[in-house]
Amino acid sequence: MVEKDILGTIVDRKHVEVSGRQKQVSVPDLMEQINLQRPHRPFVEAIKTRSRQKLPAVIAEVKKASPSKGVIRQDFDPVAIAQSYERSGATCLSVLTDVDFFQGSDQYLEMVKASSSLPVLRKDFIVDGYQVYESKAIGADCILLIAAILDIEKLHQFYDLAMSLNLDVLVEVHNKLELDKALTLSPAMIGVNNRNLKTFEVSLETTLGLLTHIPSDTIVITESGIGKRTDVDRMLSHEVYGFLVGEAFMREAEPGLALESLFT
């Protein structure tokens, strides 16, 4: 099964999941939770601060499993992992909350947010505006919008809703067509996923090839395929300072030490 089939299956399942959640907790209920949340931690600004200093800004991912690799980390303790990342210099955190395919949980994000001082991204497959409210209610500072699974109307709708809720947004693209769609938002931050959705292959050329089409004042986050120091140096030499890394850290005994080894 290629990843595109997996992605389609995830999206289909996500629509069913969200429909069930909406019957249990209404948007007004979520708004009550939002009003009780801690103050927003500026995700984009944290990345910008590092980028201005020409230093790597690492979004370190808390991730138990994936559809293609299965369980990545058996001894999964999201709090310990998040604290290890923070001690080792992560700029922000990313937490997988998808249950069925990544063995994630909203509770993991809540635990990480409570145990760390870093801004937190909710990494999930957002297909409905309800999930944007939900993300804010569970404590996310930033959400992921994937251009591959959203038409331009929904992309704008969800982006504008996030802005109204004081949520930062990472807009993820895989190719020039998706990038063109994403840039209609004039987003502060673009994530380029180096994994080809059709072939499953990972190539850093994806990020480098799209760079010339991205405005200079837009933060670029390179995702997938960063596994060794030469990969980091290659990105830095092209003035790409944002990195989202998960699996490479999750397979190590001490994720934070793996982060230090890769980026310092």
Buried (B, 14 or more C-beta within 10 A) or exposed (E): EEBBEBBEBBBEBBEEBBEEBBEEBEBEEBEEBBEEBEEBBBBBEBBBEBBEEEBBBBBBBBBBBBBEEEEBBEEBEBBBBBBBBBEBBBBBBBBBBBEEBBBBBBEBBBBBBEEBEBBBBBBBBBBBBBBBBBBBBBBBBBBBBBBBBBEEEBBBBBBBBBBEBEBBBBBBBBBEEBBEBBBEBEBBBBBBBBBBBEEEEBBBEBBBEBBEEBEEEBBBBBBBBBEEEEBBEBBBEEEBBBBBBBBBBBEBEBBBBBBBBBBE
